[in-house]
Amino acid sequence: MQDTRRRILASLAEGPVAGPAMADDLGISRTAVWKHVEALREAGFEIESRNEGYLLVGVPAFGGAAVEYGLDAPFEVEYHDSIGSTNDRGRELATAGETDVAVLADEQTGSRGRLDRDWRSPSGGIWLSLVCRPDIPPAHAPIYTLAAAVAATDALATVGVDAGIKWPNDVLVDGQKLVGILTEMEGEADRVSWIVVGIGINANVDGEEVPETATAIREQVGDVDRAALTRELLERFDELRTDPESVLPAWRAASVTLDRRVRVETPGGEVLGRAVDVEFPGTLVVETEAGKRRVSAGDCEHLRSA
C-alpha cells in the first residue's frame, strides 16, 4: 500500500477529516486526496463523506488492502481471489527482481505440497507466498523454512489454536496437519538469489474440504479474522528473519518431534531413533543405536514409544 494511502487511512480512522485539511497535511492536491479516497473505497474500505469530512467506518474482511492496513512489516501484499499457485507467482516476481512481496490468495487451483503431495487449497484458507532476498549462503536457506513454521505456530496461538511443529515444517494440532510450508530457492555457490516461502493454512474451511489427515481452524475454534491472522504471521516472520539466532530456540519450544521416536526417510536410506535436537540451519539430530545421525532433509514419521 502506498505510504500516502496509509497516512490517509490513519487520519480517517481518528475521526472525520476534511479533504482540504488532509491535502495540506500530506502536501498533495485536493484532487489527489479524492482519488486516493476513491481508490481505498474500491479496495473495500467503507469511507463516508460527511459535512465534517471523510470518516472511515469499515475495513475489508480479507484481501491485500485488509492485510496491509495496520501491518507492521515491510511486505507489499499482492492479492488474488483465485490463483493457480502463490508459489508459482512468487517465483515470477522473484525472477523479475522483486522482494518483500507477499502473494496472498483466497483459493489456489494448482497448489502442491512437499514431495509433490496433494494439498487442497479451497476458498476460505490463507494461501501465502513470501518473496525474500536474504544475504545468506544457500546452505543457510532452511532457517527460513523453520522461521515460517514458528511464525505460523505463534500466529495461531493468538486465535486460540494450540499447534506444534513436526520436523521440519508441518504445523499440527493433535497430530493433524493444519499448516503446510513449501520453500523454494535459487542461488549461486556462495549466496542466495531469492527465496520463496509458501505457507498454506486451512483457516475458515470445512473439515471435508481438507485431507483426512488434516484439520482446519474452523474445526478447532471456529472462523477467525483471516486478515488479522495473516498480519500476525507476517510480522512474526519478519522478526525471525531479521534475528536468525532466535529461530531455533523458538522452534524447539514449539516442536512435537523432539524427544520422540522417529523414522526419517532420506535419500541415503532410513534413519530410525529418537529425535534429540535440531541444529542450525534446521538439521535434525537423531540418536540411533549406532550413535547420533544428523539429517538435513527427509520425510519424518513419528513412531509410538517402544
ROBA-631064 format. One record per residue (C-alpha): residue in one letter; x, y, z. Coordinates in steps of 0.05 Angstrom, whole numbers, plus 32768, in hexadecimal, padded with zeros to 4 digits. Example, Ala and Ser with C-alpha at 12.3 -4.5 7.8 and 13.67 -1.06 7.14 Angstrom:
{pt "A",{80F6,7FA6,809C}}
{pt "S",{8111,7FEB,808F}}
END
This chain:
{pt "M",{8000,8000,8000}}
{pt "Q",{801A,8045,7FEF}}
{pt "D",{8033,806D,8029}}
{pt "T",{8003,80A6,8018}}
{pt "R",{7FC8,8077,801D}}
{pt "R",{7FE1,805B,805F}}
{pt "R",{7FE3,80A2,807B}}
{pt "I",{7F9E,80B2,805F}}
{pt "L",{7F82,8074,8081}}
{pt "A",{7FA3,8087,80C2}}
{pt "S",{7F83,80CC,80BF}}
{pt "L",{7F3F,80B1,80AC}}
{pt "A",{7F40,807E,80E5}}
{pt "E",{7F49,80B6,8119}}
{pt "G",{7F08,80D9,8105}}
{pt "P",{7EE9,8103,80CF}}
{pt "V",{7F1F,812A,80AA}}
{pt "A",{7F13,815D,8072}}
{pt "G",{7F32,8152,802F}}
{pt "P",{7F55,8196,802E}}
{pt "A",{7F74,8188,8073}}
{pt "M",{7F8E,8145,805B}}
{pt "A",{7FA9,8165,801C}}
{pt "D",{7FCF,8199,8044}}
{pt "D",{7FE9,8165,8076}}
{pt "L",{8001,8136,803F}}
{pt "G",{801B,816B,8010}}
{pt "I",{7FEF,8154,7FD6}}
{pt "S",{7FB5,8172,7FB0}}
{pt "R",{7F6C,816A,7FC4}}
{pt "T",{7F60,8144,7F83}}
{pt "A",{7F97,8113,7F97}}
{pt "V",{7F76,8109,7FDB}}
{pt "W",{7F33,80F9,7FB8}}
{pt "K",{7F55,80C8,7F89}}
{pt "H",{7F77,80A4,7FC3}}
{pt "V",{7F35,80A1,7FE9}}
{pt "E",{7F12,8083,7FAC}}
{pt "A",{7F49,8050,7FA4}}
{pt "L",{7F42,803B,7FEC}}
{pt "R",{7EF7,8034,7FE3}}
{pt "E",{7F03,8007,7FA7}}
{pt "A",{7F32,7FDD,7FD2}}
{pt "G",{7EF8,7FD1,8002}}
{pt "F",{7F01,8007,8037}}
{pt "E",{7EBF,8027,804C}}
{pt "I",{7ECA,8072,804D}}
{pt "E",{7E91,80A2,805A}}
{pt "S",{7E8E,80E9,8041}}
{pt "R",{7E71,8115,8078}}
{pt "N",{7E6A,815F,8082}}
{pt "E",{7EA8,815D,80AF}}
{pt "G",{7ECF,8136,807B}}
{pt "Y",{7EE1,80EE,806C}}
{pt "L",{7EDA,80B7,80A1}}
{pt "L",{7EF1,806E,809F}}
{pt "V",{7EB8,8042,80B6}}
{pt "G",{7ECC,7FFD,809E}}
{pt "V",{7F07,7FD5,8083}}
{pt "P",{7F06,7F9B,8052}}
{pt "A",{7F01,7F56,8071}}
{pt "F",{7F3A,7F38,8048}}
{pt "G",{7F69,7F48,800F}}
{pt "G",{7FA9,7F70,8004}}
{pt "A",{7F8F,7FB2,801E}}
{pt "A",{7F71,7F91,805B}}
{pt "V",{7FB3,7F70,806D}}
{pt "E",{7FDD,7FAD,805F}}
{pt "Y",{7FB0,7FD9,808B}}
{pt "G",{7FD6,7FDC,80CD}}
{pt "L",{800D,7FAD,80B6}}
{pt "D",{804F,7FB8,80D9}}
{pt "A",{807D,7F93,80AA}}
{pt "P",{809C,7FA9,8067}}
{pt "F",{8073,7F7D,803A}}
{pt "E",{804A,7F94,7FFE}}
{pt "V",{800D,7F66,7FF7}}
{pt "E",{7FF8,7F4F,7FB2}}
{pt "Y",{7FB3,7F30,7FBA}}
{pt "H",{7F8D,7F00,7F8C}}
{pt "D",{7F47,7EE5,7F97}}
{pt "S",{7F5E,7EA7,7F72}}
{pt "I",{7FA1,7E92,7F57}}
{pt "G",{7FC2,7E53,7F3F}}
{pt "S",{7FFB,7E56,7F71}}
{pt "T",{8014,7E8F,7F9C}}
{pt "N",{805A,7E6F,7F9A}}
{pt "D",{8059,7E70,7F4E}}
{pt "R",{8047,7EBA,7F50}}
{pt "G",{807C,7EC6,7F85}}
{pt "R",{80B1,7EA7,7F59}}
{pt "E",{809B,7ED4,7F1F}}
{pt "L",{80A3,7F11,7F4B}}
{pt "A",{80E5,7EFA,7F67}}
{pt "T",{8101,7EED,7F22}}
{pt "A",{80EB,7F33,7F0F}}
{pt "G",{8114,7F50,7F48}}
{pt "E",{80DD,7F5C,7F7B}}
{pt "T",{80E6,7F53,7FC6}}
{pt "D",{80BC,7F58,8005}}
{pt "V",{807C,7F47,7FE0}}
{pt "A",{8047,7F1B,8000}}
{pt "V",{801C,7EF9,7FCB}}
{pt "L",{7FDA,7EEA,7FED}}
{pt "A",{7F9D,7EC4,7FD3}}
{pt "D",{7F59,7EAE,7FEB}}
{pt "E",{7F5D,7E70,7FBF}}
{pt "Q",{7F92,7E49,7F99}}
{pt "T",{7F81,7E1C,7F5F}}
{pt "G",{7FC5,7DFD,7F51}}
{pt "S",{7FE8,7DF8,7F94}}
{pt "R",{8018,7DC3,7FAB}}
{pt "G",{8039,7DAD,7FEB}}
{pt "R",{807C,7D8F,7FFD}}
{pt "L",{8091,7D54,7FD3}}
{pt "D",{805B,7D68,7FA1}}
{pt "R",{8024,7D50,7FD1}}
{pt "D",{7FDD,7D68,7FC8}}
{pt "W",{7FCE,7DA7,7FEF}}
{pt "R",{7F87,7DC1,7FE6}}
{pt "S",{7F7F,7E0C,7FE8}}
{pt "P",{7F34,7E1C,7FEC}}
{pt "S",{7F16,7E61,7FF3}}
{pt "G",{7F19,7E78,803B}}
{pt "G",{7F61,7E65,8048}}
{pt "I",{7F9F,7E90,804D}}
{pt "W",{7FCC,7E7F,8012}}
{pt "L",{800B,7EA9,8016}}
{pt "S",{8050,7EAC,7FF5}}
{pt "L",{8086,7EDB,800E}}
{pt "V",{80BB,7EF4,7FDD}}
{pt "C",{80FD,7F03,8001}}
{pt "R",{8145,7F14,7FED}}
{pt "P",{816E,7F04,802B}}
{pt "D",{81B9,7F0F,802B}}
{pt "I",{81CA,7EC8,803F}}
{pt "P",{81ED,7E8B,8020}}
{pt "P",{81BF,7E55,8003}}
{pt "A",{81D1,7E26,803B}}
{pt "H",{81AE,7E53,806C}}
{pt "A",{816D,7E57,8046}}
{pt "P",{8149,7E21,8070}}
{pt "I",{8147,7E52,80AB}}
{pt "Y",{8112,7E79,8084}}
{pt "T",{80E7,7E3A,8082}}
{pt "L",{80ED,7E31,80CD}}
{pt "A",{80DE,7E7B,80D7}}
{pt "A",{809E,7E74,80AF}}
{pt "A",{8088,7E39,80D9}}
{pt "V",{8095,7E60,811A}}
{pt "A",{8072,7E9E,80FF}}
{pt "A",{8035,7E75,80EB}}
{pt "T",{8032,7E51,812F}}
{pt "D",{8039,7E93,8156}}
{pt "A",{8004,7EB4,812B}}
{pt "L",{7FD4,7E7B,8136}}
{pt "A",{7FDD,7E82,8181}}
{pt "T",{7FC0,7EC8,817D}}
{pt "V",{7F7E,7EAB,8166}}
{pt "G",{7F7D,7E73,8199}}
{pt "V",{7F99,7E3A,8170}}
{pt "D",{7FCD,7E11,8195}}
{pt "A",{7FF9,7DF6,815D}}
{pt "G",{803E,7DD6,815A}}
{pt "I",{8073,7DCB,8126}}
{pt "K",{8085,7D88,8108}}
{pt "W",{80CB,7D89,80EA}}
{pt "P",{80DA,7DAD,80C0}}
{pt "N",{809E,7DD8,80B1}}
{pt "D",{8059,7DB7,80B9}}
{pt "V",{802E,7DDB,80EC}}
{pt "L",{7FFF,7DAA,810F}}
{pt "V",{7FC6,7DA9,8140}}
{pt "D",{7FBD,7D67,8164}}
{pt "G",{7FE4,7D44,812D}}
{pt "Q",{7FBB,7D63,80F4}}
{pt "K",{7FDA,7D93,80C2}}
{pt "L",{7FC1,7DDA,80C5}}
{pt "V",{7FF9,7DFF,80A1}}
{pt "G",{8026,7DE9,8068}}
{pt "I",{8066,7E0D,8053}}
{pt "L",{808C,7E07,8012}}
{pt "T",{80CC,7E2E,8008}}
{pt "E",{80ED,7E38,7FC5}}
{pt "M",{8130,7E5A,7FB6}}
{pt "E",{815E,7E70,7F80}}
{pt "G",{81A6,7E83,7F8C}}
{pt "E",{81EF,7E7E,7F7A}}
{pt "A",{8226,7E59,7F9E}}
{pt "D",{8231,7E8D,7FD3}}
{pt "R",{81F0,7EB3,7FD9}}
{pt "V",{81A5,7EAE,7FD2}}
{pt "S",{8185,7ED4,7F98}}
{pt "W",{813E,7ECC,7FB4}}
{pt "I",{8113,7EA2,7FE2}}
{pt "V",{80C9,7E97,7FDB}}
{pt "V",{80A8,7E7C,801A}}
{pt "G",{8063,7E60,800D}}
{pt "I",{8034,7E5A,8049}}
{pt "G",{7FF0,7E3A,8045}}
{pt "I",{7FBF,7E3E,807F}}
{pt "N",{7F7D,7E19,8081}}
{pt "A",{7F58,7E53,80A0}}
{pt "N",{7F0D,7E5E,8097}}
{pt "V",{7F00,7E1E,8070}}
{pt "D",{7ED6,7DE1,8080}}
{pt "G",{7EF7,7DA1,8097}}
{pt "E",{7EDF,7D7A,805A}}
{pt "E",{7F04,7DAB,802D}}
{pt "V",{7F49,7D95,8048}}
{pt "P",{7F6B,7D51,8047}}
{pt "E",{7F58,7D1E,807C}}
{pt "T",{7F9B,7D28,809F}}
{pt "A",{7F90,7D73,80A3}}
{pt "T",{7F66,7DA4,80CC}}
{pt "A",{7F4F,7DEC,80C6}}
{pt "I",{7F4B,7E28,80F4}}
{pt "R",{7F00,7E26,80EB}}
{pt "E",{7EFF,7DE1,810A}}
{pt "Q",{7F2A,7DF7,8144}}
{pt "V",{7F0F,7E3B,815A}}
{pt "G",{7EDE,7E51,8124}}
{pt "D",{7EE9,7E86,80EF}}
{pt "V",{7F1E,7EBB,80FB}}
{pt "D",{7F32,7EFF,80DF}}
{pt "R",{7F60,7EE7,80A7}}
{pt "A",{7F7C,7F2D,8099}}
{pt "A",{7F91,7F35,80E2}}
{pt "L",{7FAE,7EEF,80E4}}
{pt "T",{7FD6,7EFC,80A5}}
{pt "R",{7FF1,7F3C,80C2}}
{pt "E",{8007,7F17,8101}}
{pt "L",{802B,7EE3,80D6}}
{pt "L",{804E,7F17,80AB}}
{pt "E",{8065,7F40,80E6}}
{pt "R",{8080,7F03,810C}}
{pt "F",{80A3,7EE9,80CE}}
{pt "D",{80C4,7F2C,80C3}}
{pt "E",{80DD,7F2D,810B}}
{pt "L",{80FA,7EE7,8104}}
{pt "R",{811C,7EF2,80C1}}
{pt "T",{8140,7F30,80DC}}
{pt "D",{8158,7F09,8119}}
{pt "P",{816A,7EC3,8100}}
{pt "E",{8189,7EAF,8143}}
{pt "S",{8143,7EB3,8162}}
{pt "V",{8125,7E80,8132}}
{pt "L",{8140,7E3F,814F}}
{pt "P",{812D,7E4D,8198}}
{pt "A",{80E7,7E5F,8181}}
{pt "W",{80E3,7E22,8154}}
{pt "R",{80F9,7DF4,818C}}
{pt "A",{80C5,7E11,81BB}}
{pt "A",{808E,7E03,8188}}
{pt "S",{80A8,7DBF,8171}}
{pt "V",{807E,7D80,8177}}
{pt "T",{80B7,7D57,8158}}
{pt "L",{80EF,7D5F,818B}}
{pt "D",{80F3,7D27,81BE}}
{pt "R",{80C9,7CFB,8191}}
{pt "R",{80DB,7CBA,816F}}
{pt "V",{80DD,7CC9,8125}}
{pt "R",{80E9,7CA8,80E2}}
{pt "V",{8107,7CD7,80AE}}
{pt "E",{8109,7CC2,8065}}
{pt "T",{8145,7CE4,8046}}
{pt "P",{8165,7CDF,8001}}
{pt "G",{819B,7CB5,8022}}
{pt "G",{816B,7C85,8045}}
{pt "E",{8143,7C7F,8085}}
{pt "V",{8158,7C9F,80C6}}
{pt "L",{8136,7C82,8104}}
{pt "G",{813D,7C9A,814B}}
{pt "R",{812B,7CD2,817B}}
{pt "A",{812B,7D1A,8165}}
{pt "V",{8156,7D3F,8197}}
{pt "D",{8164,7D84,8179}}
{pt "V",{8162,7DB2,813D}}
{pt "E",{81A1,7DD7,8128}}
{pt "F",{81AB,7E13,80FB}}
{pt "P",{8191,7E1C,80C6}}
{pt "G",{815D,7DE5,80D2}}
{pt "T",{8182,7DA3,80D8}}
{pt "L",{815F,7D6E,8102}}
{pt "V",{818B,7D47,8132}}
{pt "V",{8174,7CFF,813C}}
{pt "E",{8191,7CD1,8171}}
{pt "T",{8194,7C8C,8151}}
{pt "E",{81B0,7C4A,8169}}
{pt "A",{81EF,7C5A,8143}}
{pt "G",{81F6,7CA0,815F}}
{pt "K",{81DE,7CE5,814C}}
{pt "R",{81C9,7CF1,8104}}
{pt "R",{81BE,7D36,80E6}}
{pt "V",{8187,7D3C,80B2}}
{pt "S",{8181,7D7A,8087}}
{pt "A",{8146,7D63,805D}}
{pt "G",{8114,7D2B,805E}}
{pt "D",{80CE,7D14,806C}}
{pt "C",{80C4,7D0E,80B7}}
{pt "E",{8093,7CDE,80D7}}
{pt "H",{8082,7CDE,8121}}
{pt "L",{8082,7C99,813F}}
{pt "R",{8062,7C7D,817E}}
{pt "S",{808F,7C75,81B9}}
{pt "A",{80AE,7C30,81BF}}
END
